Amino acid sequence: MKEITPELRGERLQKLLAGTGLGSRRTIEDWIRLGRVTVNGAVAQLGDRAGPQDRVEVDGRAVALQPSAAVQPALLVYHKPVGEMTTRRDPQGRPTVFERLPPAPGGRWIVVGRLDVNTSGLLLFTNDGELAHRLMHPSSEVPREYLVRVRDQPTPAVLARLREGVLLEDGPARFDRIVQDPGSEGHGWFRVTLHEGRNREVRRIWSEVGHEVSRLTRIRFGSLMLPRDLRPGQSRPGTVTEIGELMRAAASAGEA
């Protein structure tokens, strides 16, 4: 790789490519580890920097570098139905959320977090890789609220344990808030809030106290609620106000 003087070192490669809308920083870091990214003909390494003066390629295709501000941030609000995968492709041929989305106005849609195949509800997409990265970064602590149905009615002792927190295989976990809704025969209904995005965390917390989640729907991400008039499988563009609210929520996230 040609030598780059300090004043021309540019931005970290994953941040630069995320700014073009190719993907989140985390996704692009994975591409770099897999050797899919080159800079000036040399395979890139994590920590490399680049700028408009460099030739950057992904899978052998040149990327048109541009400042992050050149990509107008856009937001898509989607009501994910049960049965869809939160990936671009599924090896088993199952439907994915990306199959229903309209084209992004610039770059491509990047999913903000994930919902497992059996979870429905609010899913956000943006074409701004930096915004997606910051919203998913643990330091942003953006609250997520879920409507949960569990088998059997939890006892007061179980609810107290949930409020205190439990120990999962990847560390302590607890709900920031838990509100009981009117139940149905053989089931309990709750609205729970947490500020993390660990894999299947809501289901695992309930399982730890002996209750299986039989229905799970995300109803809020940050200040954005799942629109009542948005049916499963439908999407709508986010408003300027909603984009601004997400940007403010993500502003506290530090550098990864």
C-alpha positions as CSV (number, residue, x, y, z in Angstrom):
1,M,0.0,0.0,0.0
2,K,1.3,3.5,-0.8
3,E,2.5,5.5,2.1
4,I,-0.1,8.0,3.4
5,T,1.2,11.1,5.1
6,P,-0.4,11.9,8.5
7,E,-2.4,14.9,7.1
8,L,-3.9,12.6,4.5
9,R,-4.6,9.6,6.6
10,G,-8.3,10.1,6.4
11,E,-10.9,8.2,8.3
12,R,-10.8,4.7,9.6
13,L,-11.8,2.4,6.8
14,Q,-14.9,0.9,8.4
15,K,-16.2,4.4,9.3
16,L,-15.5,5.7,5.8
17,L,-17.3,2.8,4.1
18,A,-20.2,2.9,6.5
19,G,-20.7,6.6,5.5
20,T,-21.3,5.5,2.0
21,G,-24.3,3.4,3.1
22,L,-22.7,0.0,2.3
23,G,-23.4,-1.3,5.7
24,S,-22.9,-0.7,9.4
25,R,-19.4,-0.4,10.8
26,R,-19.7,-3.8,12.5
27,T,-20.6,-5.4,9.1
28,I,-17.7,-3.8,7.3
29,E,-15.3,-4.8,10.1
30,D,-16.4,-8.4,9.3
31,W,-15.7,-7.8,5.6
32,I,-12.2,-6.5,6.4
33,R,-11.5,-9.6,8.6
34,L,-12.6,-11.8,5.7
35,G,-10.2,-10.0,3.3
36,R,-13.0,-8.6,1.1
37,V,-11.7,-5.0,1.2
38,T,-8.6,-3.7,-0.5
39,V,-7.0,-0.2,-0.4
40,N,-4.7,0.7,-3.3
41,G,-4.5,-2.9,-4.3
42,A,-3.5,-4.3,-0.8
43,V,-5.8,-6.3,1.4
44,A,-7.0,-4.0,4.2
45,Q,-6.5,-4.6,7.8
46,L,-8.5,-3.4,10.8
47,G,-7.2,0.0,11.8
48,D,-6.3,1.0,8.2
49,R,-7.4,4.5,7.2
50,A,-8.3,5.9,3.8
51,G,-9.6,9.0,2.1
52,P,-10.9,10.2,-1.3
53,Q,-7.3,10.0,-2.7
54,D,-7.2,6.2,-2.2
55,R,-8.7,3.4,-4.3
56,V,-10.9,1.3,-2.1
57,E,-12.5,-1.9,-3.4
58,V,-15.0,-4.3,-1.9
59,D,-15.1,-7.8,-3.5
60,G,-13.1,-6.3,-6.4
61,R,-15.5,-3.5,-7.1
62,A,-14.4,0.1,-6.6
63,V,-16.3,2.2,-4.0
64,A,-17.1,5.8,-4.7
65,L,-15.9,7.5,-1.6
66,Q,-17.7,10.5,-0.4
67,P,-18.0,12.4,2.9
68,S,-20.6,11.0,5.3
69,A,-22.5,14.2,5.0
70,A,-23.0,13.7,1.2
71,V,-25.4,10.8,1.9
72,Q,-28.7,12.3,3.0
73,P,-29.8,10.2,6.1
74,A,-33.1,8.4,5.5
75,L,-35.2,6.2,7.8
76,L,-37.6,3.4,7.1
77,V,-40.1,2.2,9.8
78,Y,-41.1,-1.5,9.2
79,H,-43.6,-3.8,11.0
80,K,-41.9,-7.2,10.9
81,P,-44.2,-10.2,10.9
82,V,-43.3,-13.5,12.5
83,G,-41.5,-15.8,10.1
84,E,-39.2,-13.3,8.4
85,M,-35.4,-13.4,8.9
86,T,-33.6,-10.1,9.7
87,T,-30.9,-10.9,7.1
88,R,-30.4,-10.2,3.4
89,R,-30.3,-13.9,2.5
90,D,-31.2,-17.0,4.3
91,P,-29.4,-20.3,3.5
92,Q,-32.7,-22.2,4.2
93,G,-34.6,-20.0,1.7
94,R,-36.9,-18.4,4.4
95,P,-38.3,-15.0,3.6
96,T,-36.3,-12.0,4.8
97,V,-37.3,-8.5,5.8
98,F,-35.3,-7.0,2.9
99,E,-37.5,-8.6,0.3
100,R,-40.4,-6.2,1.1
101,L,-38.4,-3.0,1.4
102,P,-38.6,-0.1,-1.2
103,P,-35.3,1.0,-2.6
104,A,-33.2,3.3,-0.4
105,P,-32.9,6.9,-1.5
106,G,-29.1,6.7,-1.4
107,G,-26.8,3.8,-0.5
108,R,-28.7,0.8,0.8
109,W,-30.9,0.0,3.8
110,I,-29.1,-1.1,6.9
111,V,-31.1,-2.8,9.7
112,V,-30.8,-1.2,13.1
113,G,-30.5,-4.3,15.4
114,R,-32.3,-7.5,14.8
115,L,-35.4,-9.4,15.7
116,D,-35.4,-13.2,15.7
117,V,-37.6,-15.1,13.3
118,N,-40.3,-15.7,15.9
119,T,-40.5,-12.0,17.0
120,S,-42.6,-9.4,15.4
121,G,-42.9,-5.6,15.6
122,L,-41.0,-2.4,15.1
123,L,-37.8,-2.7,13.0
124,L,-35.9,0.3,11.8
125,F,-33.7,0.8,8.7
126,T,-31.4,3.6,7.7
127,N,-29.0,4.3,4.8
128,D,-26.6,6.0,7.2
129,G,-24.1,3.4,8.4
130,E,-22.7,5.7,11.1
131,L,-26.1,6.3,12.6
132,A,-26.9,2.6,12.5
133,H,-23.6,1.8,14.3
134,R,-24.2,4.4,17.0
135,L,-27.8,3.3,17.7
136,M,-26.6,-0.3,18.1
137,H,-23.5,0.6,20.2
138,P,-24.0,-0.3,23.9
139,S,-23.1,3.1,25.1
140,S,-26.1,4.7,23.4
141,E,-28.4,2.8,25.8
142,V,-31.4,3.4,23.5
143,P,-34.5,1.9,25.3
144,R,-36.4,-0.9,23.6
145,E,-39.9,-1.8,24.7
146,Y,-41.6,-5.2,24.1
147,L,-45.1,-6.6,24.5
148,V,-44.6,-10.1,25.9
149,R,-47.0,-13.1,26.5
150,V,-45.6,-15.8,28.7
151,R,-47.0,-19.2,29.6
152,D,-48.6,-19.4,33.1
153,Q,-49.0,-16.4,35.5
154,P,-45.7,-15.5,37.2
155,T,-45.9,-15.2,41.0
156,P,-45.0,-12.1,42.9
157,A,-41.7,-13.7,43.8
158,V,-40.9,-14.3,40.2
159,L,-41.7,-10.7,39.3
160,A,-39.5,-9.5,42.1
161,R,-36.6,-11.6,40.8
162,L,-37.1,-10.1,37.3
163,R,-36.9,-6.6,38.7
164,E,-33.7,-7.5,40.6
165,G,-32.1,-9.1,37.6
166,V,-30.8,-12.6,36.6
167,L,-27.5,-14.0,35.5
168,L,-27.4,-15.3,31.9
169,E,-24.5,-17.1,30.3
170,D,-23.2,-13.8,28.9
171,G,-23.6,-11.8,32.1
172,P,-26.2,-10.1,34.3
173,A,-29.4,-9.0,32.7
174,R,-32.5,-7.2,33.9
175,F,-35.5,-5.2,32.6
176,D,-35.4,-1.5,33.2
177,R,-39.1,-1.5,33.6
178,I,-41.8,-4.2,33.7
179,V,-45.5,-3.5,33.7
180,Q,-48.2,-6.2,33.9
181,D,-51.2,-6.0,31.6
182,P,-54.4,-7.9,32.0
183,G,-53.8,-11.6,31.4
184,S,-55.6,-14.3,29.6
185,E,-56.3,-17.9,30.6
186,G,-53.0,-19.7,31.1
187,H,-50.9,-16.7,30.1
188,G,-49.5,-13.5,31.5
189,W,-49.1,-10.3,29.5
190,F,-46.3,-7.7,30.2
191,R,-44.7,-4.7,28.7
192,V,-40.9,-4.8,29.4
193,T,-38.2,-2.3,28.6
194,L,-34.4,-2.7,28.4
195,H,-31.6,-0.7,26.9
196,E,-29.5,-3.6,25.4
197,G,-29.7,-5.5,22.2
198,R,-28.2,-8.9,23.2
199,N,-29.3,-11.9,21.3
200,R,-32.8,-13.2,22.3
201,E,-32.3,-11.3,25.6
202,V,-36.0,-10.9,26.5
203,R,-36.7,-14.6,25.9
204,R,-33.7,-15.7,27.8
205,I,-34.5,-13.6,30.9
206,W,-38.0,-15.0,31.1
207,S,-36.7,-18.5,30.6
208,E,-34.2,-18.1,33.4
209,V,-37.2,-17.6,35.8
210,G,-39.1,-20.6,34.4
211,H,-41.5,-19.0,31.9
212,E,-41.6,-19.6,28.2
213,V,-42.3,-16.6,26.0
214,S,-45.1,-17.6,23.6
215,R,-45.5,-14.2,21.8
216,L,-43.1,-11.3,21.6
217,T,-43.5,-8.0,19.8
218,R,-41.3,-4.9,19.9
219,I,-43.5,-1.9,20.2
220,R,-40.9,0.9,20.8
221,F,-37.3,1.8,19.9
222,G,-36.1,5.0,21.5
223,S,-38.9,7.5,21.1
224,L,-40.4,5.7,18.1
225,M,-43.6,3.7,18.7
226,L,-44.8,0.9,16.4
227,P,-47.5,2.8,14.4
228,R,-51.0,1.4,15.1
229,D,-52.0,1.7,11.4
230,L,-48.9,-0.1,10.1
231,R,-49.8,-3.7,9.3
232,P,-47.3,-6.6,9.5
233,G,-45.2,-6.5,6.3
234,Q,-45.8,-2.8,5.7
235,S,-43.3,0.0,5.9
236,R,-43.4,3.8,5.8
237,P,-40.6,6.5,5.5
238,G,-39.4,8.0,8.8
239,T,-40.1,11.7,9.2
240,V,-37.5,14.4,9.6
241,T,-38.5,14.7,13.2
242,E,-38.0,11.0,13.8
243,I,-34.6,11.0,12.2
244,G,-33.6,13.9,14.4
245,E,-34.8,12.1,17.5
246,L,-32.7,9.0,16.6
247,M,-29.7,11.1,15.9
248,R,-30.0,12.8,19.3
249,A,-30.4,9.3,21.0
250,A,-27.3,8.1,19.2
251,A,-25.2,11.1,20.0
252,S,-24.0,9.7,23.4
253,A,-22.5,6.5,21.8
254,G,-18.7,6.6,21.9
255,E,-16.2,5.5,19.4
256,A,-16.1,1.7,19.0
